[in-house]
Every structure is written in structure tokens, then in C-alpha cells.
Amino acid sequence: MVNKADGKLRLCGDYKVTVNPVTKANSYPLPRFEEILAALPNASHFSKLDMSQAYYQLVVDEAAQELLTINTHRGLFKVKRLAFDI
């Protein structure tokens, strides 16, 4: 448990020696700002997204839940959604 800036507590799992070393990076190149601007004149639909809680929307599958289980003094907790808080 760590303290958040607002005084609340955050439950954390440290995966640097277990899951992280065997995790495959899934990266893709982001478009440059100039490319995005060049595509705007042809666009007809726009949206605005609030990404402050975006990670909480990503469901973790059963196999990953087993790997990401957190052991605490109150028992084991399975992660059901990808947890990341800013």
C-alpha cells in the first residue's frame, strides 16, 4: 500500500522480477502531429476522450489474473481490470 497525493491508499503489485521480464512489448509508432493535422480536412467525425480512467477499462483474462494476483495480509486479490492510476 502506498499513499496517493489526495491522501487515499493505493494497492500496488511489484512485478519487476516476476511478470515484467517475460512480458512482450506491444509497440506501434504513433502518428506525428503533422500527419494528424494533414488528415483533418478530410475528417467528418470528431470525438473527445477522457483518458484519466482508461486503464480501468481493460479487462484482464483468466490466465493474466492468476499471474497478477496480489498477496496481502487480508488474503489474495485477483486483478480483474488493468490497474494504473495517475
SULLIN-V808790 format. One record per backbone hydrogen bond with DSSP energy under -0.5 kcal/mol. CO is the residue of the C=O (numbers start at 1). NH is the residue of the N-H. If there is no record, write none. Layout:
co = {CO & CO}
nh = {NH & NH}
This chain:
co = {2 & 4 & 8 & 10 & 10 & 13 & 15 & 15 & 19 & 19 & 20 & 25 & 32 & 33 & 34 & 35 & 36 & 37 & 37 & 39 & 40 & 49 & 50 & 51 & 53 & 54 & 55 & 57 & 58 & 61 & 62 & 63 & 64 & 65 & 66 & 70 & 70 & 72 & 75 & 77 & 78 & 80 & 82}
nh = {10 & 7 & 4 & 2 & 12 & 15 & 18 & 20 & 22 & 23 & 23 & 27 & 36 & 37 & 38 & 39 & 40 & 40 & 41 & 42 & 43 & 51 & 53 & 54 & 56 & 57 & 58 & 59 & 82 & 65 & 66 & 67 & 68 & 79 & 69 & 72 & 77 & 75 & 72 & 70 & 80 & 60 & 84}
